[in-house]
Amino acid sequence: MAEVREGVDAVDREIVALLKRRFGYMDAAARIKPERGQVRDEARKAEVIANARAEARRHGIPESVIADVWEALVEGSIAHEFVEYDRLNDGLKAAE
């Protein structure tokens, strides 16, 4: 059991490293988007979750679980992007 737990912990560290990379893209999106209203994109959210479901299906793991995880991930990413967008744009306004 100890080996299994070590393996799970190692995978979790890899997942967090990948999430750091993913959130870097959210930071980039916050810099690129010209309007705050563009941060939330429901069509893109649905596409990302559908893509995750398809990958789950391809790998033979539960689609509904992956969809739930991605729902939380995408919502968290959107929230992060709003914070970053506001931080960047409040900084721009303060410099004016």
N, C-alpha and C positions, 0 to 999 in steps of 0.2 A: 504494500500500500504506500509506503514511503516513496518508492520510485514513481508511482503514479502521481502522487501529489507534487513531487519535484517536477515532473513533466508538465503538469497543469500550470504550475507556477512559472515555468520557463515560457510556455506558450502565452500566458497572460502578460509577461514582460514584453514579448514580441508584439502582441496586440496593442499594448500601450504605446510602444515605439511607432507602430504604424498609425495609430490614432494621432500621435503628435505630428506626423507627416501630413495626415489628412487635415488637421486643424491649421497647418501652415497654408494649405490651399484655401481654407476659409478666410485666413488673414489676407491672402492675395485677392480673393474675391471682394473683400471689404474695401481694398484699395482701388480696385478697378471699377466697381459699380458707381455710376455717377449719381444715382438717386437712392435714398434709403428704402423707398418702396420696392426696389428691385431685390432687396435682400431675401424676402420671402417669395418663393416661386413654387406654388403648389404643383404645377405640372412637372417641374424638375424633381420635386420631392417624390412624387408618385413614380417617376421614371427610375430614380435611385433605388427605391424600395422594390420595384418590379425587377430591376437588375439583380438585386441581392437575392430575391426569391428564386430567380432563374439559376443563379450560382449555387444556391442551396440545393435546388433540384438536381443540378448537374453533379453535385458532390454526394448526393444521397443523404442529406441531413434535413431535419424538419423545417420546411418552408415557413410555417407559421411562427416558429420561434425566431427564425432569422428576420422575418418581417417585423416582429415586435422589437427586436434589438435594433433594427435599422430605423424604425419609427423614433425610438428614443435617441439614437445617434444623430439622425437628421434634425430633430427638434433641438437637441443640444448644440448642434453645429450652427443652426440658424440663430439661436440665442447668442452664441459666441460671436457670430458675424455681426449681429446688431451692435453688440458692445464694442467690437473693434471698429465698425463703421463710425459709430458715434465718437469714439476716442479720436480717430483720425480727423473727422470733420469738425469736432469741437476744437481741436488743435489748429486746424486751418482757419477757423473763424477767429480764434484768439490771436492769430498772427496778423490778421487783417487790420 
